[in-house]
Amino acid sequence: MTVTGVQLQEYLAGLDYPVSREDLIRWGQENGASTEMLQMLQALPPEQFNNPDELNAALSTPT
């Protein structure tokens, strides 16, 4: 199963911004994210995301 940015955004709905990569990983771990989803979060750049659009842009950027 491939996780899309849209699925990840739906999964992370309700998350308070700004948020760091570490916060996203912790959120995923605490909420039962799949291994694939956690790998996507871990591949994000180590920066702060101020809103869902910034996060979506980072998820859409090939690593």
mmCIF file of the N, C-alpha and C atoms, coordinates in Angstrom:
data_MODEL
# 
_entry.id   MODEL 
# 
loop_
_atom_site.group_PDB 
_atom_site.id 
_atom_site.type_symbol 
_atom_site.label_atom_id 
_atom_site.label_alt_id 
_atom_site.label_comp_id 
_atom_site.label_asym_id 
_atom_site.label_entity_id 
_atom_site.label_seq_id 
_atom_site.pdbx_PDB_ins_code 
_atom_site.Cartn_x 
_atom_site.Cartn_y 
_atom_site.Cartn_z 
_atom_site.occupancy 
_atom_site.B_iso_or_equiv 
_atom_site.pdbx_formal_charge 
_atom_site.auth_seq_id 
_atom_site.auth_comp_id 
_atom_site.auth_asym_id 
_atom_site.auth_atom_id 
_atom_site.pdbx_PDB_model_num 
ATOM 1   N N  . MET A 1 1  ? 0.848  -1.181 0.000  1.00 0.00 ? 1  MET A N  1 
ATOM 2   C CA . MET A 1 1  ? 0.000  0.000  0.000  1.00 0.00 ? 1  MET A CA 1 
ATOM 3   C C  . MET A 1 1  ? 0.885  1.234  0.000  1.00 0.00 ? 1  MET A C  1 
ATOM 4   N N  . THR A 1 2  ? 0.589  2.153  -0.878 1.00 0.00 ? 2  THR A N  1 
ATOM 5   C CA . THR A 1 2  ? 1.313  3.412  -0.942 1.00 0.00 ? 2  THR A CA 1 
ATOM 6   C C  . THR A 1 2  ? 0.494  4.485  -0.246 1.00 0.00 ? 2  THR A C  1 
ATOM 7   N N  . VAL A 1 3  ? 1.155  5.243  0.600  1.00 0.00 ? 3  VAL A N  1 
ATOM 8   C CA . VAL A 1 3  ? 0.485  6.327  1.317  1.00 0.00 ? 3  VAL A CA 1 
ATOM 9   C C  . VAL A 1 3  ? 0.647  7.596  0.495  1.00 0.00 ? 3  VAL A C  1 
ATOM 10  N N  . THR A 1 4  ? -0.469 8.250  0.193  1.00 0.00 ? 4  THR A N  1 
ATOM 11  C CA . THR A 1 4  ? -0.412 9.503  -0.554 1.00 0.00 ? 4  THR A CA 1 
ATOM 12  C C  . THR A 1 4  ? -0.371 10.677 0.407  1.00 0.00 ? 4  THR A C  1 
ATOM 13  N N  . GLY A 1 5  ? 0.041  11.822 -0.098 1.00 0.00 ? 5  GLY A N  1 
ATOM 14  C CA . GLY A 1 5  ? 0.049  13.035 0.711  1.00 0.00 ? 5  GLY A CA 1 
ATOM 15  C C  . GLY A 1 5  ? -1.329 13.364 1.238  1.00 0.00 ? 5  GLY A C  1 
ATOM 16  N N  . VAL A 1 6  ? -2.348 13.105 0.436  1.00 0.00 ? 6  VAL A N  1 
ATOM 17  C CA . VAL A 1 6  ? -3.722 13.371 0.864  1.00 0.00 ? 6  VAL A CA 1 
ATOM 18  C C  . VAL A 1 6  ? -4.090 12.475 2.037  1.00 0.00 ? 6  VAL A C  1 
ATOM 19  N N  . GLN A 1 7  ? -3.751 11.187 1.949  1.00 0.00 ? 7  GLN A N  1 
ATOM 20  C CA . GLN A 1 7  ? -4.053 10.267 3.045  1.00 0.00 ? 7  GLN A CA 1 
ATOM 21  C C  . GLN A 1 7  ? -3.323 10.697 4.314  1.00 0.00 ? 7  GLN A C  1 
ATOM 22  N N  . LEU A 1 8  ? -2.088 11.131 4.151  1.00 0.00 ? 8  LEU A N  1 
ATOM 23  C CA . LEU A 1 8  ? -1.315 11.572 5.304  1.00 0.00 ? 8  LEU A CA 1 
ATOM 24  C C  . LEU A 1 8  ? -1.938 12.824 5.901  1.00 0.00 ? 8  LEU A C  1 
ATOM 25  N N  . GLN A 1 9  ? -2.357 13.749 5.058  1.00 0.00 ? 9  GLN A N  1 
ATOM 26  C CA . GLN A 1 9  ? -3.000 14.965 5.554  1.00 0.00 ? 9  GLN A CA 1 
ATOM 27  C C  . GLN A 1 9  ? -4.287 14.627 6.314  1.00 0.00 ? 9  GLN A C  1 
ATOM 28  N N  . GLU A 1 10 ? -5.069 13.691 5.796  1.00 0.00 ? 10 GLU A N  1 
ATOM 29  C CA . GLU A 1 10 ? -6.285 13.275 6.487  1.00 0.00 ? 10 GLU A CA 1 
ATOM 30  C C  . GLU A 1 10 ? -5.942 12.647 7.832  1.00 0.00 ? 10 GLU A C  1 
ATOM 31  N N  . TYR A 1 11 ? -4.884 11.850 7.858  1.00 0.00 ? 11 TYR A N  1 
ATOM 32  C CA . TYR A 1 11 ? -4.465 11.192 9.084  1.00 0.00 ? 11 TYR A CA 1 
ATOM 33  C C  . TYR A 1 11 ? -4.007 12.209 10.118 1.00 0.00 ? 11 TYR A C  1 
ATOM 34  N N  . LEU A 1 12 ? -3.359 13.268 9.651  1.00 0.00 ? 12 LEU A N  1 
ATOM 35  C CA . LEU A 1 12 ? -2.817 14.280 10.554 1.00 0.00 ? 12 LEU A CA 1 
ATOM 36  C C  . LEU A 1 12 ? -3.800 15.421 10.828 1.00 0.00 ? 12 LEU A C  1 
ATOM 37  N N  . ALA A 1 13 ? -5.049 15.267 10.364 1.00 0.00 ? 13 ALA A N  1 
ATOM 38  C CA . ALA A 1 13 ? -6.053 16.298 10.619 1.00 0.00 ? 13 ALA A CA 1 
ATOM 39  C C  . ALA A 1 13 ? -6.177 16.524 12.122 1.00 0.00 ? 13 ALA A C  1 
ATOM 40  N N  . GLY A 1 14 ? -6.290 17.775 12.492 1.00 0.00 ? 14 GLY A N  1 
ATOM 41  C CA . GLY A 1 14 ? -6.409 18.107 13.907 1.00 0.00 ? 14 GLY A CA 1 
ATOM 42  C C  . GLY A 1 14 ? -5.082 18.414 14.568 1.00 0.00 ? 14 GLY A C  1 
ATOM 43  N N  . LEU A 1 15 ? -3.997 18.218 13.834 1.00 0.00 ? 15 LEU A N  1 
ATOM 44  C CA . LEU A 1 15 ? -2.670 18.517 14.360 1.00 0.00 ? 15 LEU A CA 1 
ATOM 45  C C  . LEU A 1 15 ? -2.513 20.029 14.436 1.00 0.00 ? 15 LEU A C  1 
ATOM 46  N N  . ASP A 1 16 ? -1.941 20.505 15.526 1.00 0.00 ? 16 ASP A N  1 
ATOM 47  C CA . ASP A 1 16 ? -1.724 21.941 15.702 1.00 0.00 ? 16 ASP A CA 1 
ATOM 48  C C  . ASP A 1 16 ? -0.405 22.354 15.064 1.00 0.00 ? 16 ASP A C  1 
ATOM 49  N N  . TYR A 1 17 ? -0.462 23.409 14.278 1.00 0.00 ? 17 TYR A N  1 
ATOM 50  C CA . TYR A 1 17 ? 0.731  23.972 13.629 1.00 0.00 ? 17 TYR A CA 1 
ATOM 51  C C  . TYR A 1 17 ? 1.162  25.199 14.395 1.00 0.00 ? 17 TYR A C  1 
ATOM 52  N N  . PRO A 1 18 ? 2.431  25.589 14.360 1.00 0.00 ? 18 PRO A N  1 
ATOM 53  C CA . PRO A 1 18 ? 3.531  24.949 13.640 1.00 0.00 ? 18 PRO A CA 1 
ATOM 54  C C  . PRO A 1 18 ? 3.923  23.626 14.279 1.00 0.00 ? 18 PRO A C  1 
ATOM 55  N N  . VAL A 1 19 ? 4.529  22.762 13.460 1.00 0.00 ? 19 VAL A N  1 
ATOM 56  C CA . VAL A 1 19 ? 4.904  21.431 13.905 1.00 0.00 ? 19 VAL A CA 1 
ATOM 57  C C  . VAL A 1 19 ? 6.253  21.059 13.289 1.00 0.00 ? 19 VAL A C  1 
ATOM 58  N N  . SER A 1 20 ? 7.068  20.375 14.043 1.00 0.00 ? 20 SER A N  1 
ATOM 59  C CA . SER A 1 20 ? 8.371  19.931 13.539 1.00 0.00 ? 20 SER A CA 1 
ATOM 60  C C  . SER A 1 20 ? 8.258  18.502 13.028 1.00 0.00 ? 20 SER A C  1 
ATOM 61  N N  . ARG A 1 21 ? 9.290  18.064 12.322 1.00 0.00 ? 21 ARG A N  1 
ATOM 62  C CA . ARG A 1 21 ? 9.320  16.678 11.847 1.00 0.00 ? 21 ARG A CA 1 
ATOM 63  C C  . ARG A 1 21 ? 9.223  15.721 13.028 1.00 0.00 ? 21 ARG A C  1 
ATOM 64  N N  . GLU A 1 22 ? 9.945  16.014 14.107 1.00 0.00 ? 22 GLU A N  1 
ATOM 65  C CA . GLU A 1 22 ? 9.917  15.146 15.286 1.00 0.00 ? 22 GLU A CA 1 
ATOM 66  C C  . GLU A 1 22 ? 8.507  15.074 15.880 1.00 0.00 ? 22 GLU A C  1 
ATOM 67  N N  . ASP A 1 23 ? 7.810  16.219 15.890 1.00 0.00 ? 23 ASP A N  1 
ATOM 68  C CA . ASP A 1 23 ? 6.426  16.227 16.384 1.00 0.00 ? 23 ASP A CA 1 
ATOM 69  C C  . ASP A 1 23 ? 5.527  15.357 15.513 1.00 0.00 ? 23 ASP A C  1 
ATOM 70  N N  . LEU A 1 24 ? 5.733  15.434 14.207 1.00 0.00 ? 24 LEU A N  1 
ATOM 71  C CA . LEU A 1 24 ? 4.933  14.626 13.278 1.00 0.00 ? 24 LEU A CA 1 
ATOM 72  C C  . LEU A 1 24 ? 5.173  13.136 13.492 1.00 0.00 ? 24 LEU A C  1 
ATOM 73  N N  . ILE A 1 25 ? 6.432  12.765 13.674 1.00 0.00 ? 25 ILE A N  1 
ATOM 74  C CA . ILE A 1 25 ? 6.765  11.353 13.903 1.00 0.00 ? 25 ILE A CA 1 
ATOM 75  C C  . ILE A 1 25 ? 6.139  10.876 15.208 1.00 0.00 ? 25 ILE A C  1 
ATOM 76  N N  . ARG A 1 26 ? 6.258  11.680 16.251 1.00 0.00 ? 26 ARG A N  1 
ATOM 77  C CA . ARG A 1 26 ? 5.673  11.326 17.547 1.00 0.00 ? 26 ARG A CA 1 
ATOM 78  C C  . ARG A 1 26 ? 4.150  11.196 17.436 1.00 0.00 ? 26 ARG A C  1 
ATOM 79  N N  . TRP A 1 27 ? 3.532  12.145 16.724 1.00 0.00 ? 27 TRP A N  1 
ATOM 80  C CA . TRP A 1 27 ? 2.077  12.109 16.512 1.00 0.00 ? 27 TRP A CA 1 
ATOM 81  C C  . TRP A 1 27 ? 1.691  10.799 15.813 1.00 0.00 ? 27 TRP A C  1 
ATOM 82  N N  . GLY A 1 28 ? 2.445  10.441 14.785 1.00 0.00 ? 28 GLY A N  1 
ATOM 83  C CA . GLY A 1 28 ? 2.167  9.207  14.052 1.00 0.00 ? 28 GLY A CA 1 
ATOM 84  C C  . GLY A 1 28 ? 2.312  7.977  14.931 1.00 0.00 ? 28 GLY A C  1 
ATOM 85  N N  . GLN A 1 29 ? 3.383  7.930  15.732 1.00 0.00 ? 29 GLN A N  1 
ATOM 86  C CA . GLN A 1 29 ? 3.614  6.791  16.619 1.00 0.00 ? 29 GLN A CA 1 
ATOM 87  C C  . GLN A 1 29 ? 2.495  6.663  17.647 1.00 0.00 ? 29 GLN A C  1 
ATOM 88  N N  . GLU A 1 30 ? 2.062  7.778  18.192 1.00 0.00 ? 30 GLU A N  1 
ATOM 89  C CA . GLU A 1 30 ? 1.026  7.759  19.227 1.00 0.00 ? 30 GLU A CA 1 
ATOM 90  C C  . GLU A 1 30 ? -0.346 7.425  18.666 1.00 0.00 ? 30 GLU A C  1 
ATOM 91  N N  . ASN A 1 31 ? -0.526 7.603  17.357 1.00 0.00 ? 31 ASN A N  1 
ATOM 92  C CA . ASN A 1 31 ? -1.834 7.395  16.751 1.00 0.00 ? 31 ASN A CA 1 
ATOM 93  C C  . ASN A 1 31 ? -1.871 6.198  15.809 1.00 0.00 ? 31 ASN A C  1 
ATOM 94  N N  . GLY A 1 32 ? -0.891 5.297  15.950 1.00 0.00 ? 32 GLY A N  1 
ATOM 95  C CA . GLY A 1 32 ? -0.936 4.035  15.225 1.00 0.00 ? 32 GLY A CA 1 
ATOM 96  C C  . GLY A 1 32 ? -0.649 4.118  13.742 1.00 0.00 ? 32 GLY A C  1 
ATOM 97  N N  . ALA A 1 33 ? 0.218  5.043  13.335 1.00 0.00 ? 33 ALA A N  1 
ATOM 98  C CA . ALA A 1 33 ? 0.561  5.151  11.916 1.00 0.00 ? 33 ALA A CA 1 
ATOM 99  C C  . ALA A 1 33 ? 1.260  3.888  11.440 1.00 0.00 ? 33 ALA A C  1 
ATOM 100 N N  . SER A 1 34 ? 1.054  3.580  10.176 1.00 0.00 ? 34 SER A N  1 
ATOM 101 C CA . SER A 1 34 ? 1.719  2.421  9.583  1.00 0.00 ? 34 SER A CA 1 
ATOM 102 C C  . SER A 1 34 ? 3.215  2.690  9.473  1.00 0.00 ? 34 SER A C  1 
ATOM 103 N N  . THR A 1 35 ? 3.986  1.629  9.300  1.00 0.00 ? 35 THR A N  1 
ATOM 104 C CA . THR A 1 35 ? 5.429  1.765  9.118  1.00 0.00 ? 35 THR A CA 1 
ATOM 105 C C  . THR A 1 35 ? 5.726  2.632  7.910  1.00 0.00 ? 35 THR A C  1 
ATOM 106 N N  . GLU A 1 36 ? 4.982  2.435  6.845  1.00 0.00 ? 36 GLU A N  1 
ATOM 107 C CA . GLU A 1 36 ? 5.193  3.221  5.629  1.00 0.00 ? 36 GLU A CA 1 
ATOM 108 C C  . GLU A 1 36 ? 4.932  4.700  5.874  1.00 0.00 ? 36 GLU A C  1 
ATOM 109 N N  . MET A 1 37 ? 3.888  5.001  6.633  1.00 0.00 ? 37 MET A N  1 
ATOM 110 C CA . MET A 1 37 ? 3.576  6.391  6.934  1.00 0.00 ? 37 MET A CA 1 
ATOM 111 C C  . MET A 1 37 ? 4.674  7.014  7.802  1.00 0.00 ? 37 MET A C  1 
ATOM 112 N N  . LEU A 1 38 ? 5.161  6.263  8.777  1.00 0.00 ? 38 LEU A N  1 
ATOM 113 C CA . LEU A 1 38 ? 6.235  6.771  9.637  1.00 0.00 ? 38 LEU A CA 1 
ATOM 114 C C  . LEU A 1 38 ? 7.512  7.006  8.821  1.00 0.00 ? 38 LEU A C  1 
ATOM 115 N N  . GLN A 1 39 ? 7.781  6.145  7.847  1.00 0.00 ? 39 GLN A N  1 
ATOM 116 C CA . GLN A 1 39 ? 8.951  6.327  6.987  1.00 0.00 ? 39 GLN A CA 1 
ATOM 117 C C  . GLN A 1 39 ? 8.819  7.602  6.163  1.00 0.00 ? 39 GLN A C  1 
ATOM 118 N N  . MET A 1 40 ? 7.620  7.910  5.702  1.00 0.00 ? 40 MET A N  1 
ATOM 119 C CA . MET A 1 40 ? 7.395  9.151  4.965  1.00 0.00 ? 40 MET A CA 1 
ATOM 120 C C  . MET A 1 40 ? 7.686  10.348 5.860  1.00 0.00 ? 40 MET A C  1 
ATOM 121 N N  . LEU A 1 41 ? 7.230  10.287 7.095  1.00 0.00 ? 41 LEU A N  1 
ATOM 122 C CA . LEU A 1 41 ? 7.461  11.391 8.025  1.00 0.00 ? 41 LEU A CA 1 
ATOM 123 C C  . LEU A 1 41 ? 8.947  11.535 8.337  1.00 0.00 ? 41 LEU A C  1 
ATOM 124 N N  . GLN A 1 42 ? 9.638  10.422 8.507  1.00 0.00 ? 42 GLN A N  1 
ATOM 125 C CA . GLN A 1 42 ? 11.063 10.457 8.822  1.00 0.00 ? 42 GLN A CA 1 
ATOM 126 C C  . GLN A 1 42 ? 11.885 10.989 7.651  1.00 0.00 ? 42 GLN A C  1 
ATOM 127 N N  . ALA A 1 43 ? 11.366 10.891 6.443  1.00 0.00 ? 43 ALA A N  1 
ATOM 128 C CA . ALA A 1 43 ? 12.075 11.372 5.262  1.00 0.00 ? 43 ALA A CA 1 
ATOM 129 C C  . ALA A 1 43 ? 11.913 12.879 5.055  1.00 0.00 ? 43 ALA A C  1 
ATOM 130 N N  . LEU A 1 44 ? 11.051 13.510 5.833  1.00 0.00 ? 44 LEU A N  1 
ATOM 131 C CA . LEU A 1 44 ? 10.855 14.952 5.704  1.00 0.00 ? 44 LEU A CA 1 
ATOM 132 C C  . LEU A 1 44 ? 12.101 15.706 6.154  1.00 0.00 ? 44 LEU A C  1 
ATOM 133 N N  . PRO A 1 45 ? 12.307 16.912 5.621  1.00 0.00 ? 45 PRO A N  1 
ATOM 134 C CA . PRO A 1 45 ? 13.442 17.710 6.082  1.00 0.00 ? 45 PRO A CA 1 
ATOM 135 C C  . PRO A 1 45 ? 13.245 18.115 7.544  1.00 0.00 ? 45 PRO A C  1 
ATOM 136 N N  . PRO A 1 46 ? 14.344 18.272 8.278  1.00 0.00 ? 46 PRO A N  1 
ATOM 137 C CA . PRO A 1 46 ? 14.239 18.610 9.704  1.00 0.00 ? 46 PRO A CA 1 
ATOM 138 C C  . PRO A 1 46 ? 13.946 20.082 9.898  1.00 0.00 ? 46 PRO A C  1 
ATOM 139 N N  . GLU A 1 47 ? 12.732 20.470 9.579  1.00 0.00 ? 47 GLU A N  1 
ATOM 140 C CA . GLU A 1 47 ? 12.342 21.867 9.710  1.00 0.00 ? 47 GLU A CA 1 
ATOM 141 C C  . GLU A 1 47 ? 10.973 21.959 10.346 1.00 0.00 ? 47 GLU A C  1 
ATOM 142 N N  . GLN A 1 48 ? 10.542 23.177 10.569 1.00 0.00 ? 48 GLN A N  1 
ATOM 143 C CA . GLN A 1 48 ? 9.218  23.408 11.143 1.00 0.00 ? 48 GLN A CA 1 
ATOM 144 C C  . GLN A 1 48 ? 8.255  23.711 10.003 1.00 0.00 ? 48 GLN A C  1 
ATOM 145 N N  . PHE A 1 49 ? 7.061  23.167 10.097 1.00 0.00 ? 49 PHE A N  1 
ATOM 146 C CA . PHE A 1 49 ? 6.018  23.410 9.109  1.00 0.00 ? 49 PHE A CA 1 
ATOM 147 C C  . PHE A 1 49 ? 4.966  24.286 9.772  1.00 0.00 ? 49 PHE A C  1 
ATOM 148 N N  . ASN A 1 50 ? 4.702  25.444 9.161  1.00 0.00 ? 50 ASN A N  1 
ATOM 149 C CA . ASN A 1 50 ? 3.804  26.416 9.773  1.00 0.00 ? 50 ASN A CA 1 
ATOM 150 C C  . ASN A 1 50 ? 2.340  26.193 9.457  1.00 0.00 ? 50 ASN A C  1 
ATOM 151 N N  . ASN A 1 51 ? 2.053  25.382 8.442  1.00 0.00 ? 51 ASN A N  1 
ATOM 152 C CA . ASN A 1 51 ? 0.661  25.125 8.069  1.00 0.00 ? 51 ASN A CA 1 
ATOM 153 C C  . ASN A 1 51 ? 0.601  23.861 7.213  1.00 0.00 ? 51 ASN A C  1 
ATOM 154 N N  . PRO A 1 52 ? -0.599 23.354 6.980  1.00 0.00 ? 52 PRO A N  1 
ATOM 155 C CA . PRO A 1 52 ? -0.739 22.123 6.183  1.00 0.00 ? 52 PRO A CA 1 
ATOM 156 C C  . PRO A 1 52 ? -0.170 22.259 4.768  1.00 0.00 ? 52 PRO A C  1 
ATOM 157 N N  . ASP A 1 53 ? -0.231 23.454 4.172  1.00 0.00 ? 53 ASP A N  1 
ATOM 158 C CA . ASP A 1 53 ? 0.294  23.630 2.819  1.00 0.00 ? 53 ASP A CA 1 
ATOM 159 C C  . ASP A 1 53 ? 1.803  23.411 2.773  1.00 0.00 ? 53 ASP A C  1 
ATOM 160 N N  . GLU A 1 54 ? 2.525  23.927 3.782  1.00 0.00 ? 54 GLU A N  1 
ATOM 161 C CA . GLU A 1 54 ? 3.977  23.710 3.830  1.00 0.00 ? 54 GLU A CA 1 
ATOM 162 C C  . GLU A 1 54 ? 4.302  22.237 3.991  1.00 0.00 ? 54 GLU A C  1 
ATOM 163 N N  . LEU A 1 55 ? 3.551  21.557 4.830  1.00 0.00 ? 55 LEU A N  1 
ATOM 164 C CA . LEU A 1 55 ? 3.773  20.127 5.043  1.00 0.00 ? 55 LEU A CA 1 
ATOM 165 C C  . LEU A 1 55 ? 3.487  19.357 3.749  1.00 0.00 ? 55 LEU A C  1 
ATOM 166 N N  . ASN A 1 56 ? 2.406  19.673 3.099  1.00 0.00 ? 56 ASN A N  1 
ATOM 167 C CA . ASN A 1 56 ? 2.046  18.995 1.854  1.00 0.00 ? 56 ASN A CA 1 
ATOM 168 C C  . ASN A 1 56 ? 3.109  19.215 0.782  1.00 0.00 ? 56 ASN A C  1 
ATOM 169 N N  . ALA A 1 57 ? 3.645  20.439 0.709  1.00 0.00 ? 57 ALA A N  1 
ATOM 170 C CA . ALA A 1 57 ? 4.700  20.721 -0.263 1.00 0.00 ? 57 ALA A CA 1 
ATOM 171 C C  . ALA A 1 57 ? 5.937  19.874 0.017  1.00 0.00 ? 57 ALA A C  1 
ATOM 172 N N  . ALA A 1 58 ? 6.292  19.736 1.289  1.00 0.00 ? 58 ALA A N  1 
ATOM 173 C CA . ALA A 1 58 ? 7.457  18.917 1.663  1.00 0.00 ? 58 ALA A CA 1 
ATOM 174 C C  . ALA A 1 58 ? 7.203  17.449 1.334  1.00 0.00 ? 58 ALA A C  1 
ATOM 175 N N  . LEU A 1 59 ? 5.984  16.986 1.534  1.00 0.00 ? 59 LEU A N  1 
ATOM 176 C CA . LEU A 1 59 ? 5.653  15.588 1.237  1.00 0.00 ? 59 LEU A CA 1 
ATOM 177 C C  . LEU A 1 59 ? 5.666  15.328 -0.266 1.00 0.00 ? 59 LEU A C  1 
ATOM 178 N N  . SER A 1 60 ? 5.399  16.352 -1.046 1.00 0.00 ? 60 SER A N  1 
ATOM 179 C CA . SER A 1 60 ? 5.332  16.201 -2.491 1.00 0.00 ? 60 SER A CA 1 
ATOM 180 C C  . SER A 1 60 ? 6.697  16.299 -3.150 1.00 0.00 ? 60 SER A C  1 
ATOM 181 N N  . THR A 1 61 ? 7.693  16.771 -2.411 1.00 0.00 ? 61 THR A N  1 
ATOM 182 C CA . THR A 1 61 ? 9.037  16.939 -2.954 1.00 0.00 ? 61 THR A CA 1 
ATOM 183 C C  . THR A 1 61 ? 9.763  15.603 -2.910 1.00 0.00 ? 61 THR A C  1 
ATOM 184 N N  . PRO A 1 62 ? 10.258 15.141 -4.059 1.00 0.00 ? 62 PRO A N  1 
ATOM 185 C CA . PRO A 1 62 ? 11.007 13.873 -4.057 1.00 0.00 ? 62 PRO A CA 1 
ATOM 186 C C  . PRO A 1 62 ? 12.255 13.998 -3.193 1.00 0.00 ? 62 PRO A C  1 
ATOM 187 N N  . THR A 1 63 ? 12.581 12.913 -2.489 1.00 0.00 ? 63 THR A N  1 
ATOM 188 C CA . THR A 1 63 ? 13.767 12.932 -1.639 1.00 0.00 ? 63 THR A CA 1 
ATOM 189 C C  . THR A 1 63 ? 14.940 12.299 -2.351 1.00 0.00 ? 63 THR A C  1 
# 
